[in-house]
Amino acid sequence: MNKVKSIHDLGQSIWLDFFNREIINNGKLQKLIDEDGLSGITSNPSIFEKAVNASSDYDEDIHKMSDKQKSSEEIFFGIATSDIRRAADMLKPTYDKSKETDGFVSLEVSPHLANDTNGTIKQAVQLWKTLDRENVLIKIPGTKEGLPAIRKCISEGVNINITLLFGLDRYKEVTEAYISGLEDRVKSNQPINHIASVASFFLSRIDVMIDPILKEKKLDKLVGEIAIASAKEAYHIYKDIFFSDRFKNLEKKGAKKQKVLWASTSAKDPSFSDVKYVEALIVPDTINTLPMATIDAFRDHGKPVANLENNLRKATQELQELKDNGISIDSITQKLEDEGVEKFNKAYDILLKAIDSKKMKQLA
């Protein structure tokens, strides 16, 4: 039995949290689609930075675009959109078979726009038009400034993947932005049946930040549990919102539920099982994004059982226990959001410098 593929039988999609040109060219991506049932791909500035820096796969494109006097950012989006289109075409059969609810590839706006609403809207719409594929998602950070950008882009008919999402209150705001965007579009007599969106929770990083605090306060029983407790609460919120009368009215017009996507699901603590977050987060109508190492690990020794909806009361008690002990999960998730934006900015800047360096070598 292929354990990764069997997760699909439980109603959850597995997307690859990794992307470069080599996996397209060497047939690895197609093999993952055929054998493991891989049904989507996410990319981010860190992933592209490693792809460009660690190989010569993009050198020829960089050289050609350098001759046209393009900036390093223009070159990056040029090579990124080319690869994203190819991957989207490979996943188009999955998209069609799933009735347009799966089979997506994501590309992120510049992370430097995380706190720039208008800049985000402009670039997101531009990337959507440039990619020209119905099974792509444009990634927008779930910052305060990102919320109105999400609503506006949805109202413009753009598929959106909300990234860098950590807190439950912010998640509620994200769902409101999505639903309001659909309602705006309905008011302008525009179709909504083709629009897709996912809300991406970054989970394991919650435990990385909060576990040292828990150990200091002698709350060892909560170590490694808070991220999963947050996921359980998030899924409960998802069901409340997307099975409500308000959303059912939109569904009658063709609206699709905004799926929850579990991101950052590789175990960062070596004392944890390397499939801890995969096993705990299996639940229907959601997505889990996994790096190659975690896919390999689950294929080898994972247990495909739908676990997420078990012990919801326990999850609620664990989050309450944080409050009772003076630990603000809201402060922690805001700090994670700020650090996430900073991390992606840094990776993006390194990526552009790598392109600069390759341009200079070719012009020398």
Secondary structure by P-SEA (a helix, b strand, c coil): cccccccccccbbbbbccccaaaaaaaaaaaaaaccccccccccaaaaaaaaaacccaaaaaaaaaaacccaaaaaaaaaaaaaaaaaaaaaaaaaaaccccbbbbbbccccccccaaaaaaaaaaaaaaaccccbbbbbcccccaaaaaaaaaaabbbbbbcccccaaaaaaaaaaaaaaaaaaaaaccccccbbbbbbbbcaaaaaacaaaaaaaccccccccaaaaaaaaaaaaaaaaaacaaaaaaaaacccccccccccccccccccccaaaaaacccccbbbbbcaaaaaaaacccccccccccaaaaaaaaaaaaaaacccaaaaaaaaaaaaaaaaaaaaaaaaaaaaaaaaaaac
